[in-house]
Amino acid sequence: MRKEIPENFIPFNKPGLAGKELEYISRALEAGHISGNGIFTGQCQALLEKELSVGRALLTTSCTHALEISAILLDLSPGDEVIVPSFTFVTTALAFVMRGARPVFIDIRPDTLNLDEDRLENLITGRTRAVVPVHYGGVACEMEKIMEIARRRGLTVVEDNAHGLFGSYRGRPLGSIGELAALSFHETKNFSCGEGGALLVNNPELVERAEIIREKGTDRSRMFRGEVDRYTWLDLGSSYIPSDLLAAFLLAQLEEREKIRAGRRRIWEYYYRNLGPWAEDRDIRLPPRPPPDREPSHHLFYLLLPSSRIREKLILHLRDRRIHSVFHYLPLHLSPMGRRFGGEEADCPVAEEISGRLLRLPFYNDMKIEELQRVVNAVKDFSA
Ligand SMILES: *Cc1c(COP(=O)(O)O)cnc(C)c1O
């Protein structure tokens, strides 16, 4: 049942249609193929491979599952370590923990809130196998330095690119830089089919095994391509393939990528322009404009308030004006699960300090100018 959105209420996120979603879903039904790997899955994958210049894109049931496939591909042994930012979504770490790895939490930079590459080398031990940069808000991490360290120290780089689809770093699409990358098409992300994701495989040696893991440990994909005449159980894996109905919905969104990207840029710029002087006068920080060597995806817009007390006051102030604003990640190293891996020993002062002060403003693809104006006016109306 649909949750009623009261009139006049501006939600934090709202799923929308970019164009042909419903038409494509009907077509998938008419084609008589609504399980996975149908024509729409193939089209989404081809589009991602072309636009992102990646060797292989495989749609998955979520970004979490794409990260889980990455973790299986890494052949982790218990006690192996994977370096993840503390300031990220749970599954950036959990997917690797599921394979027996120990998450090692790295702090973030105070400007981009991306992992602090200057701290990376110090966290590497003889057991470190991988590092998982998250392009927070769709602004690239310092990939050159991260890749250089990873190459020199023999680590695999898995980009968690849940936020940054179609963003880039020095001309390279996000998700095409590490050996592996994961995308999310969850309802809250820039491009969505409700729940979904993709694994991007940039190392050609990993492609065949990635397909097998995604297909319940079997070589069914090879059978569909006519390379073998029956399929068999070969490896670990699970049921990681989304329905073609979801791929149909997603393709409609991906096809409208220029419209969606331009719309999100407009929202970001509107907030930035209209809240800039107000914020400066009040010791409130906005996300910095990224350096010119990287194109952001404009996934979110936040305010960094002077204290968590003021943040709570602003949330209530906006709620009174029928506007939903939300905070973001709680540092993973201090979570009950993070502590089981020695999280309280982790040195992540920036994540700890920023997490309690960050507030995200409403941000969705078909946000109207009147809604943006209302949010900006309500924020400016706030006095701590
Ligand atoms: C949303 C998100 C995920 C998880 O995505 P799902 O598709 O919901 O599994 C992982 N990492 C980051 C950084 C995210 O924002």
Residues whose N, C-alpha, C, O or C-beta is under 5 A from the ligand:
A	BS01	LIG	S62 C63 T64 F89 T91 T92 V134 D160 A162 S184 F185 H186 G196 G197
